Amino acid sequence: MSVVVSIEDVGPCRKQLKVEVPAPVVEAETERVVGEFQRSARLPGFRKGKVPAGLIRSKYQEDIEQQVVERLLPRFWHQAEAEKELDPLLPPNVDEVNFQPGKALTFLASVEVRPEIELGDLEDFDLPEMEVEPTQEDMERAIEDMRRAVAEWVDTDRSAAHGDLVVGNLVALSDDEDEEASPEPQEVRFEVGDPQVWEELSLEVTGKAAGQSGEFEHQLGEGDDQQMQRFRISMEAVKERDLPAMNDELAAKVGKFESVAELEEDIRARLERAKKVDREQKRERALLDQLSERHPVELPAGVVDQEIEGMLREYGQSLASSGVDLESTEMDWQAMADQVRPQAERRVHARLLLDAVAKQTGAEVAEDEFERTLSTIARAQKSSTTAIRQELDRTGRLAGLREQMRREKALKTLMGDKPTETQGDPEPKPEGV
């Protein structure tokens, strides 16, 4: 017997079903719930478990009906989903639940479904070729960065320049001539030109030596609360990096290498690995862009909106972890949502196409392969495979990890590579692939 009364398209990739739960099923479930209430109810004048069913129905009517609905809706939604062979991308939105004792229960369920995709040309992608052998310039830059990272700061009598370390005191000034607005100066240490340092501050100290001072203005606050504030910086010291010589002593210090030659070989290998990763990412991005151009798809709006929400949530978490107070900061989340929408659409489009490719090519993830991936994640997080599986299952990401692995296999197939076992993080890649 069909439980779907009607089904209709209510938008691109969206269907609405009217589902009916037969009256006998509703009554049987109601009796079951009433029985559970009877066994636990405590009412004056009745022993536990002896309260009449009629009194239970009367006193707990709303709670009983709520439990009956909560139990029946998921079961019959899944039955309707299987009956109509739907492939939902999101849980359904349920509305217009009609519950009347003695009658069938009905409800409306709207759901985003996977669009029909007819795959066409899956060959002859124009993928960029990139050199992965490090150049001499690459090596020199990497060595310089390494020397700068381990260099010591030493005092210098010259004026401050880009890359120098300035030590000084910063004080806010009031609008009344040179009167200080803050009670005590703030000791500061910063590298001139550092992107995290106020640009006005870096410009003010450039060309000045220890013992000198200067004033500048910087805008504080955002929106209606923004205002210009004057500051004075008094420079106590200017320091420069004392770069160590590139010798065997340095090689032993930074990595316990026996010689400069070993250190340089290690640097070259790391640069080559990084270039290979960069090449792979750019080739994948180029392939996905071309795949999407060949296969335009009307995207499910709800899935795109969910992707946007996830991106903004991740951005908000990164801000909070950096010490930003999101409640006091006036963030225009709607403007940000509009800004990231194209990227969200590209992610959703790519996932849908790779799912279709995986289905057509028969890409599957074997259970032993999946277990090895969980084991790799567990080692990276210093946990157990069982704990990782439970955590991913609890947060609803276990099935997503398997789907992600299938997509990666499909992508490797399109790139002409032999599919390999996927290892890595359960989170989506930057482009959602």
N, C-alpha and C positions, 0 to 999 in steps of 0.2 A: 504494500500500500504506500502510495506516494505521500510524503509529508510536505511537499512543496505545492502550495496553492497556486502561486504565480511567480514568474521571474521576468524581469524586464531590464533593459539597459537604461541607466540613469545618467550616463556620462561616459566619456572615454575611459575604457578599462574599468568601468564600475557597473556592478549589477545590484539590483535590489530584489530580494526574495521575500515572499510572504510564506511563513512556515506555520504549519498547524500540528499541534501535539494532540492526539486523540483523547477524548474525554475519559475513557477507561484508564489510560496511562496517567492522566492528571490525578484522577481519584485515587489510584493505587499509590502514587507517590505521596499524595496528601495524607493518606492513611498511615503511611510509613513515618512521615514526619510527625504526625499527631502522636503516634505510638512512642516516638523518641521523647517528645515533650512530656508524655504521661509518665515515663520512667524516671524523669529527672525533676518534674515540677514539685514544688512544695507550696501547698495552699493551706490556710488555716482550716481545721476541721477534717482534714484528710491525711491519711498516712501516705508516705512517699510511694509513688507508683500506683495509687488507688484513686486518683482524681478522675472523674468521669470524662470520657472523650468529648462529650458535648460541651462541658465547662471549659475544657482545654481549647476547643475550637473557638469558643466565644471570647475567652480571655486573651488568647495569643494569636488571634486571627491574622493580624498583619505580619507577625514574625513567621507564622506558618506559611503564609502565601509567599513571602520573600524567599524562604528556604526552598520551597517547591520550585519557584521560578529559577533560582540560582542553580538548582540541580538539573532541571530539564532543558534549559536553554542551550548550554554547551553540547549536551548529548544530541539534541535534535538538530542543532546547527551543523554538527559534523555529519549527521545522517543526510541532511539536505545537500551539503557540500559534496558528499560522495555520490549522491543520487544524480546530481547535475554535472558531475565530473568537473568541478571548478578547481582552479589553481590559484587560490587567494594569495596575495602578497602581504596582506596585513590582516589582523583580527577584524571581525566585522563590527560595524556600528549597529547596535540593536536599538530599536525604537518601537513605539506603539504596542507595548506588551498588553495583551487583553486576557486577564485572568478572571473567570467567573466560575464559582463552584458548580459542579455538575456539567460543565460545558468544556468544549475543546479550548486549549490555550493557543493563542496565535500571537505572532510577533513579526516585525519587519526587520530584515538584516540587510544592510548595505555593505558591500565589500569591494575592495580593489582587486582586480584579477589580472593575471599576466596577459599582456597583449599578444595577439597572434603575429608571429614573425616568420616570414618566408625568407630563408637565407639564400643569397645569390652568390656572387663571386667571392670566394674565400682564398684567392691566390693572387700572386703578383703584387704584393704590397711593396711600396717604395720605402724601404727602411734605411735610415742614415748609416753610413759607414764612418767609424771614428777610430782614430789611432789610439791604441792603449799603451804604447811604449812611452814612458816618461821622457820628456825632452830635457836638455841641459838646463833650460830656464826653470822647468818644473823642479828639478833637483836643487838648483841654487835657492829657489824660493822656499822649498821645504826645509833645507838646511838652515837658512836664515831664520825661519820661524822657530825651529827647534832651539837655536842658539839664543834667540830672544826670550824664549819661554824659561830657560834655565839661568839667564843672566841675572847678575846682582845689580841693585841700584846704588850708584855712588854720587856724592855731591859734586856739583859743577858751579863755577862762578859765572858762566855765560848766561845769556838770556834764554828763557824757556822757548822751546820749539815743539813742533808736532812730534808726539811720541815720548816726550819727557814726562817725568813725574813731578807734580807740584804739591808741596806741603804748605798749608797756610790756614788762615782763619777767615771764615765767611760770616758776615753780619748783615742783617736786613736794616735798611735805613728808613726813617720816617719821612714824611713830607716836609717837616720843618728843618730846612737847611741840612746840616750834617748830623742831626740828632739820631742816635741809634734807636731803632724800633724794637729790637730784641734785647733782652737783658744781658745775654752772654754770647760772645762769638762762638761759632761752630767750627771745630777743627775739621779740615777736609784734606783728603789725599786723592788725587785723581791724575789720570794720564791725559795729557793735552791731545784733543782730537778724538777721544773715545766717544763713540756714538751715544753712550749712555750718559754722558756729561753734557750739561747745558752748553749749547753752541756759543752763547754769549760769554759764558765763563771762559771757555777755551780761547776765544778771540781776545778777551781782555788780558789774559796772562801772557799770551804770545808776545815775545819781544821784551818782557820784563824779567828782571833778575830778583834773586832773594833780597829782602829788605824793602822792596818796592810794593806799592799798593795801587789799586784802581777801582773804579766804580762802573757798574753796568746795570741794565734793566732786563728783567725777565718776566714773562707773563705767567701768572699763577692761576689755577682754577680753570674751570671749563664752563661753557654756556653763559648763563646770566651771572655766574659767580666769578668770572675771570676778571683779573685786574693786573695792572703793571706794578711791579715791585722793584725798588732800587736796592742794590746790594753793594757792599764793599768787600774786596778780597785783599787780604794782607799776606804777602808771600814770605814764608819763612825759609823755604829751601827749594832748590831746583835740582832734580836728580836725573841722571842719564844712565842708560844700561851699559854695564861693562861686559861686553860680549866675550864669552870664552873662546879660546882658540879651538879650531877643529883638529883635535889630535886624539891619540889613543886614550888619554886620561878622560876626555869628555865622553868618548865612546863607552868607556867602562862606567861612567857616572850615570848616563841616561838609560842604559840598557844592558849593562854588564857584558858588552861586546869586547872582544879581545883586541880589536883594531878598528881604525877608521874605515877600512875597506869593508869590514863586516857591517858596521853601522850604515854605511852608504848603500850596501846591498839590501839591507832591511828597509831603508827608506824607499829605495827603488821598487821593491816588491809591494810595499803598502800603497805607493802611488799607482802602480799598475792595477792592483785590486780595486782601488777607488775608481779608476778610469773605466774598468770593465763594468762595475756596477752602474756608473753614470751612463755608459753606452747602452746597457741593457734597459735601463729606465727610459731613455729617450727613444729607443727602438720600440719598446712596448707602447709608449704614448703615441708615437707616430702611427703604429698599426691600429690602435684603438680609434684614433681620429679618422683614419681612412675607412675603417670598418663601419663607424657611425655614419659617415658621409654616404656610404653605399647602401645603408639600411636605415633610412629615416623611420622613426617609430613615434607614435603618439604616446607620450609617457603618462603613467598613472599619477595623477596630481597628488594623491595622498602619500605615495611613496616618496615623491620629490620633497614634499613638505616635511616628512619624517627625516629625510636625509639632511635637510637644512637645519632642523631642530638639533640633530646630533652634532652637526658641525659647530653650531653656535654654543651648544652645551660644552663641547670640548674646548672651544676658545675661552669660554667663561671660566672653566676649571683651570686652564693654563694661567689666566690672569690672576685668579685667586691664589694659586700656588706661588705666584710671584709677589704676593703681598698686596694686590689691588683690592680695595674694598668695593665690591660690586654694588652694594646697597647705596653707598654715598656717591658713587660715580654715575653721572648721567650718561648712560649708554643708549644710543639710538639703535635698539635691536632690530626694528623694522628695516631701517636703512641697511644695516649689516646683512639682514636676511635677503634683501633685494640684491645686494652686492655678491653674495655667495651663491645665489640661485643658479647662474650658468654652470658653475662648477658642480653643484649638486645634480643638475640635469645630466651633465656629462658622466658622472659616476653611475647614476641609475641606468642611463642608456647603455653604458659599457657592461654593466652587470647583466642586464636583460639579454644583450646580444651574446655574451659569453655563456650564459645559461643555455641559450638556443644552440650554440656551437657545441657545447659539451653534450647536449642531448643527441645532436646529429652525429657526432663523432664517437659516441659511446664512452666518453670519458667518465671513469668511475674511480672512487677512492676505496682501495681494499682496506679491510679492517686492520690488518697488521701494519699497513702504511699509516693509517690514522693513529694507531697506538704509538708508533715511533715518533710521529709529530707531537703528540701529547707529551711523550717522554722528553723530547727536545725542549719543549716549552717549560716542562717541570724543572729540568736542569738549569735552564736560564734563570728561572725564578727561585731556584734553590728550594723546590718543593717536591712533592711526590706526584706521580702520574694520577693516582686516585684522587688526590686533593684537587689537582687542576681540572680533572674531568668533572668533579662535583661542583666546583666553583663555576665553570663554564655552563654547566647544566642549570645551576641555580639562577644564573643571570641571563639565561636564554640564548647563550652564544655558542653552545656546543654544535647545534645543527648548522649555524652560520659558518663555523670553522670548516666543516666538511664541505659546504657549498663553496667556500672560498678556495679550498684546495681543488675542487672540480674546475672552477673558473681558471685557476692558474694552469692546470693541465691543458685546458682548451686553448689558452693563450699561447702556451709553448708549442702546441700543435700548429697553430696559425703561423707562428714564427719559423716553423720548419725545424724546431728542436724536438728531440725525443723527450716525451714527458718524463719528468723525474719526480721522485718523492718530495713532497712539499715539507719544508721545515721552517718554523718561525713563529711569529707572533700571531695570536688569534685576531688581532685588530685588523681592519681593512687597510689596504695600502692607500697612499695619499689620493690616488685617483679612483679609489673604491673598487679596485680590480682584484 
